[in-house]
């Protein structure tokens, strides 16, 4: 419990595949007896992030401490989904010591922070801090446009570009609201690249006081991550948003759908097909679970851009239907039929 008597809540934001879920798993593994409740908001129909966390076998991580909001982007469903969930947690006989909210990679963090000023929860919960997780390797590779001149040149060369890229805007929204930026996957960068990426991120931040932490595998000590005492709900004016004029952001900029597969006999070949799909279509993220023949454990696939990781996370449970399903997330206009056929092709 914070010194104010309020339960601290940490909002973890960051683009698709930056490492938010991995960071939360590390946090739980090192909770040291602290009761941490998680609220996970995913974009897409498969609850992959919740499954990855509840399937991790971490002591003290009970299923009812991990709540998934799957009815849409959390920043657009605050009243219907988020507030009742927070009230459910804080009204428990034994409330959590800390609440961690993992937003989807497509969510705006500021509307969520604003929600902590609602009378029902303002006196009982405070935003300890907003943490933006950044894929440093993706930034190095130019997946986010920081150069306004380059954006303007692109706009001038393409009459259809009469507004900022939605990806760039989302990235800026997450940085502008942050109290801490975690630059993840820094081990993939050279020393010169690290310095360039960090300088570019620093230039985007609203406040010089925002901490930048370099890490790999999203490992960060809980003493650093939790306990920022930012009271972000009282500091909204310093967190500039493109949507402060009242305009809503539009999730029609993005599509997601689920591809169901048979048993996967050659997972390496599937990964190559997934890489080709990312390369040939406007796909940003692919993640899900696979059923491998003869294997007692579920196989997890996580991909951002053309970088994929795979691992076994837990045994298939008694009575559980073994399945292979992937959620595909990308820019609006995805050719679902072509993508599904390419993934399923053997």
C-alpha positions as CSV (number, residue, x, y, z in Angstrom):
1,X,0.0,0.0,0.0
2,X,1.4,3.4,-1.0
3,X,2.1,6.0,1.7
4,X,-1.1,7.8,0.6
5,X,-3.1,4.8,1.6
6,X,-4.0,4.1,-2.0
7,X,-3.2,0.9,-3.9
8,X,-0.5,1.7,-6.5
9,X,-1.2,0.8,-10.1
10,X,1.4,0.5,-12.9
11,X,0.3,1.0,-16.5
12,X,2.6,-0.9,-18.9
13,X,2.3,0.3,-22.5
14,X,4.4,-0.4,-25.6
15,X,4.1,-1.4,-29.2
16,X,3.3,-4.9,-30.4
17,X,6.1,-7.4,-29.5
18,X,8.1,-4.9,-27.4
19,X,8.4,-7.3,-24.5
20,X,5.5,-6.3,-22.1
21,X,4.4,-9.8,-21.3
22,X,7.9,-11.0,-20.8
23,X,8.6,-8.1,-18.4
24,X,5.5,-9.0,-16.4
25,X,6.5,-12.6,-16.1
26,X,9.9,-11.5,-14.8
27,X,8.1,-9.2,-12.4
28,X,6.0,-12.1,-11.0
29,X,8.9,-14.4,-10.7
30,X,10.5,-11.8,-8.4
31,X,7.5,-10.6,-6.6
32,X,8.9,-11.5,-3.2
33,X,5.6,-12.2,-1.6
34,X,4.0,-9.0,-2.9
35,X,0.4,-9.6,-4.0
36,X,0.3,-8.4,-7.7
37,X,-3.0,-8.4,-9.7
38,X,-2.8,-8.2,-13.5
39,X,-5.2,-6.7,-15.9
40,X,-4.4,-7.6,-19.5
41,X,-6.0,-6.0,-22.5
42,X,-5.3,-7.7,-25.9
43,X,-6.1,-6.7,-29.4
44,X,-7.3,-9.8,-31.2
45,X,-9.5,-12.7,-30.4
46,X,-6.9,-15.0,-28.8
47,X,-6.0,-14.4,-25.2
48,X,-2.4,-15.2,-25.8
49,X,-0.8,-12.9,-23.2
50,X,-3.0,-14.1,-20.4
51,X,-2.4,-17.7,-21.4
52,X,1.4,-17.2,-21.4
53,X,1.3,-15.7,-17.9
54,X,-1.1,-18.1,-16.3
55,X,0.7,-21.1,-17.9
56,X,4.0,-20.1,-16.5
57,X,3.8,-22.0,-13.3
58,X,4.9,-19.0,-11.1
59,X,4.2,-19.6,-7.4
60,X,1.5,-17.1,-6.1
61,X,0.2,-16.3,-9.6
62,X,-3.4,-17.5,-9.3
63,X,-5.7,-17.5,-12.2
64,X,-8.1,-15.1,-10.6
65,X,-5.3,-12.6,-10.2
66,X,-5.0,-12.3,-13.9
67,X,-8.0,-10.6,-15.6
68,X,-8.3,-10.3,-19.3
69,X,-10.2,-7.5,-21.0
70,X,-10.9,-8.8,-24.5
71,X,-13.9,-6.6,-25.5
72,X,-11.8,-4.1,-27.4
73,X,-9.0,-1.5,-26.7
74,X,-9.0,-0.6,-23.0
75,X,-8.7,3.1,-23.8
76,X,-12.1,2.9,-25.6
77,X,-14.0,0.8,-23.1
78,X,-13.0,2.4,-19.8
79,X,-16.5,2.8,-18.4
80,X,-17.7,-0.6,-19.5
81,X,-14.7,-2.8,-18.7
82,X,-11.9,-1.2,-16.9
83,X,-13.6,0.5,-14.0
84,X,-15.7,-2.5,-13.0
85,X,-12.6,-4.6,-13.1
86,X,-10.6,-2.2,-10.8
87,X,-13.5,-2.1,-8.4
88,X,-13.7,-5.9,-8.3
89,X,-10.0,-6.0,-7.4
90,X,-10.0,-3.3,-4.7
91,X,-13.2,-4.6,-3.1
92,X,-11.7,-8.0,-2.4
93,X,-11.4,-9.1,1.3
94,X,-7.7,-9.1,0.7
95,X,-7.0,-6.5,-2.0
96,X,-3.7,-6.6,-4.0
97,X,-0.6,-4.8,-2.9
98,X,-0.1,-3.6,-6.5
99,X,-2.1,-3.6,-9.7
100,X,-0.4,-4.0,-13.1
101,X,-2.2,-3.1,-16.2
102,X,-0.8,-4.4,-19.5
103,X,-2.4,-2.4,-22.4
104,X,-2.6,-3.7,-25.9
105,X,0.0,-2.5,-28.3
106,X,-2.7,-0.4,-30.0
107,X,-4.0,1.4,-26.9
108,X,-3.6,5.1,-26.0
109,X,-2.4,5.2,-22.3
110,X,-3.6,8.7,-21.5
111,X,-7.4,7.9,-21.5
112,X,-6.6,5.0,-19.1
113,X,-4.7,7.3,-16.7
114,X,-7.6,9.8,-16.8
115,X,-9.9,7.0,-15.6
116,X,-8.2,7.0,-12.3
117,X,-9.8,10.3,-11.5
118,X,-13.2,8.7,-11.5
119,X,-14.8,9.2,-8.1
120,X,-15.3,5.5,-7.6
121,X,-11.6,4.7,-7.5
122,X,-9.7,8.0,-7.1
123,X,-9.6,7.8,-3.3
124,X,-8.4,4.2,-3.4
125,X,-6.0,3.7,-6.3
126,X,-3.2,5.9,-7.8
127,X,-1.2,5.5,-10.9
128,X,2.3,4.7,-9.6
129,X,3.7,5.1,-13.0
130,X,3.3,4.6,-16.8
131,X,6.0,2.4,-18.2
132,X,6.6,2.3,-22.0
133,X,8.4,-0.7,-23.3
134,X,10.2,-0.1,-26.6
135,X,11.7,-2.6,-29.0
136,X,15.1,-0.9,-29.5
137,X,16.0,-3.1,-32.4
138,X,12.8,-2.1,-34.2
139,X,13.5,1.6,-33.7
140,X,17.0,1.1,-35.0
141,X,15.5,-0.6,-38.1
142,X,13.3,2.5,-38.8
143,X,9.9,1.0,-37.9
144,X,8.9,4.2,-36.2
145,X,9.3,7.6,-37.9
146,X,11.0,10.2,-35.6
147,X,12.1,12.5,-38.4
148,X,9.4,15.0,-39.2
149,X,11.2,16.0,-42.4
150,X,11.2,12.5,-43.6
151,X,7.5,12.1,-42.8
152,X,6.7,15.3,-44.7
153,X,8.8,14.1,-47.7
154,X,6.9,10.9,-47.7
155,X,3.6,12.8,-47.5
156,X,4.5,15.0,-50.4
157,X,5.4,11.9,-52.5
158,X,2.2,10.2,-51.8
159,X,-1.1,12.1,-52.1
160,X,-2.9,9.5,-50.0
161,X,-0.8,10.4,-46.9
162,X,-2.7,13.4,-45.5
163,X,-2.0,12.5,-41.8
164,X,0.6,10.9,-39.6
165,X,1.2,7.2,-39.8
166,X,-1.0,5.5,-37.2
167,X,2.0,3.6,-36.0
168,X,4.1,6.7,-35.5
169,X,1.2,8.4,-33.7
170,X,0.7,5.4,-31.3
171,X,4.4,5.2,-30.6
172,X,4.5,8.9,-29.7
173,X,1.4,8.6,-27.5
174,X,3.0,5.9,-25.5
175,X,6.3,7.9,-25.0
176,X,4.5,11.1,-24.3
177,X,2.6,9.5,-21.4
178,X,5.5,7.6,-19.9
179,X,7.2,8.1,-16.5
180,X,9.8,5.4,-17.5
181,X,10.9,4.0,-20.9
182,X,12.3,0.5,-21.0
183,X,14.5,0.1,-24.0
184,X,14.3,-3.6,-24.5
185,X,16.4,-5.9,-26.8
186,X,19.4,-3.6,-26.5
187,X,21.7,-6.6,-26.8
188,X,20.8,-6.6,-30.5
189,X,22.4,-3.2,-31.0
190,X,26.0,-2.0,-31.3
191,X,27.3,0.6,-28.9
192,X,26.8,3.3,-31.6
193,X,23.3,2.1,-32.4
194,X,22.4,2.1,-28.7
195,X,23.5,5.7,-28.3
196,X,21.5,6.8,-31.4
197,X,18.3,5.0,-30.4
198,X,18.5,6.3,-26.9
199,X,19.0,9.9,-28.1
200,X,16.1,9.5,-30.5
201,X,13.8,8.3,-27.7
202,X,14.9,11.1,-25.4
203,X,14.1,13.7,-28.0
204,X,10.5,12.4,-28.2
205,X,9.8,12.5,-24.4
206,X,7.8,15.3,-22.9
207,X,9.8,15.7,-19.7
208,X,13.6,15.4,-19.0
209,X,12.7,13.6,-15.7
210,X,11.5,10.5,-17.5
211,X,13.9,7.6,-16.8
212,X,15.3,5.5,-19.7
213,X,16.3,2.0,-18.7
214,X,18.3,-0.2,-21.1
215,X,17.6,-3.9,-20.9
216,X,17.5,-7.3,-22.6
217,X,14.9,-10.0,-22.3
218,X,12.8,-7.3,-20.6
219,X,14.7,-8.0,-17.3
220,X,14.3,-5.1,-14.8
221,X,14.4,-5.2,-11.1
222,X,11.0,-4.7,-9.4
223,X,12.6,-2.1,-7.1
224,X,13.2,0.0,-10.3
225,X,10.0,-0.8,-12.1
226,X,7.5,-0.4,-9.2
227,X,7.4,2.4,-6.7
228,X,7.8,5.4,-9.0
229,X,5.1,7.3,-7.0
230,X,4.3,9.4,-10.1
231,X,0.6,9.9,-9.2
232,X,0.2,10.2,-13.0
233,X,-3.6,11.0,-12.7
234,X,-2.6,14.3,-11.1
235,X,-0.1,15.1,-13.9
236,X,-2.2,14.8,-17.1
237,X,-1.3,18.2,-18.5
238,X,2.4,17.3,-19.0
239,X,1.4,14.2,-20.9
240,X,0.7,15.6,-24.4
241,X,-1.6,13.6,-26.6
242,X,-2.5,14.0,-30.3
243,X,-6.1,13.5,-29.1
244,X,-6.2,16.3,-26.5
245,X,-8.5,18.1,-28.8
246,X,-11.2,15.5,-28.2
247,X,-10.7,13.5,-31.4
248,X,-10.9,9.8,-30.9
249,X,-8.2,7.5,-32.3
250,X,-9.5,5.0,-34.8
251,X,-8.8,1.3,-34.5
252,X,-10.0,0.9,-38.1
253,X,-6.4,1.6,-38.8
254,X,-5.7,-2.0,-37.7
255,X,-7.0,-5.5,-38.4
256,X,-6.7,-8.8,-36.5
257,X,-7.9,-12.3,-37.1
258,X,-7.3,-15.8,-36.0
259,X,-5.9,-18.6,-38.2
260,X,-6.7,-22.1,-37.0
261,X,-4.3,-24.8,-38.0
262,X,-3.9,-28.6,-37.8
263,X,-1.2,-30.4,-35.9
264,X,2.1,-28.8,-36.9
265,X,4.6,-31.5,-37.9
266,X,7.3,-29.1,-39.2
267,X,7.4,-26.1,-37.0
268,X,10.5,-24.7,-38.6
269,X,8.8,-24.7,-42.0
270,X,5.8,-22.9,-40.5
271,X,8.1,-20.2,-39.1
272,X,9.5,-19.6,-42.6
273,X,6.0,-19.3,-43.9
274,X,5.2,-16.8,-41.2
275,X,8.3,-14.7,-42.0
276,X,7.2,-14.7,-45.7
277,X,3.7,-13.5,-44.7
278,X,5.2,-10.7,-42.7
279,X,7.4,-9.7,-45.5
280,X,4.7,-9.8,-48.2
281,X,1.7,-8.3,-46.3
282,X,1.1,-5.4,-43.8
283,X,1.5,-7.8,-40.8
284,X,2.9,-6.3,-37.6
285,X,2.5,-9.2,-35.1
286,X,1.8,-12.9,-35.1
287,X,1.4,-14.9,-31.9
288,X,-0.3,-18.0,-30.6
289,X,0.0,-21.6,-29.7
290,X,0.8,-24.8,-31.6
291,X,0.1,-28.5,-31.1
292,X,3.2,-30.5,-32.1
293,X,2.7,-34.2,-32.6
294,X,4.1,-36.4,-29.9
295,X,4.9,-33.4,-27.7
296,X,3.2,-33.3,-24.3
297,X,3.7,-29.5,-24.0
298,X,2.1,-26.5,-25.7
299,X,4.4,-24.6,-28.1
300,X,4.2,-20.8,-28.1
301,X,5.0,-18.6,-31.1
302,X,5.8,-14.9,-30.7
303,X,6.7,-12.8,-33.7
304,X,7.2,-9.1,-34.2
305,X,8.2,-8.1,-37.7
306,X,10.3,-10.9,-39.2
307,X,11.8,-11.8,-35.8
308,X,10.2,-14.9,-34.2
309,X,10.7,-16.8,-31.0
310,X,9.3,-20.2,-30.1
311,X,9.3,-22.2,-26.9
312,X,7.3,-24.8,-24.9
313,X,5.5,-23.1,-22.0
314,X,3.4,-25.8,-20.2
315,X,2.0,-29.3,-20.5
316,X,-1.4,-29.7,-22.2
317,X,-3.9,-30.2,-19.4
318,X,-6.2,-33.1,-18.9
319,X,-9.4,-32.5,-20.8
320,X,-7.9,-29.5,-22.7
321,X,-8.4,-29.6,-26.4
322,X,-5.0,-29.5,-28.1
323,X,-5.1,-26.8,-30.8
324,X,-3.0,-24.8,-33.1
325,X,-4.1,-21.1,-33.4
326,X,-2.4,-17.9,-34.4
327,X,-3.6,-14.3,-34.1
328,X,-2.4,-12.1,-37.0
329,X,-2.4,-8.3,-36.3
330,X,-1.6,-5.7,-39.0
331,X,-2.6,-2.6,-40.8
332,X,-6.1,-2.2,-42.1
333,X,-6.8,-4.0,-45.3
334,X,-5.1,-7.3,-44.6
335,X,-5.8,-9.9,-47.2
336,X,-7.1,-12.5,-44.8
337,X,-7.7,-15.2,-47.4
338,X,-4.2,-14.9,-48.9
339,X,-2.5,-14.7,-45.5
340,X,-4.4,-17.7,-44.1
341,X,-3.7,-19.7,-47.2
342,X,0.0,-18.8,-47.0
343,X,0.2,-19.8,-43.4
344,X,-1.6,-23.1,-43.9
345,X,0.4,-24.1,-47.1
346,X,2.4,-27.2,-46.6
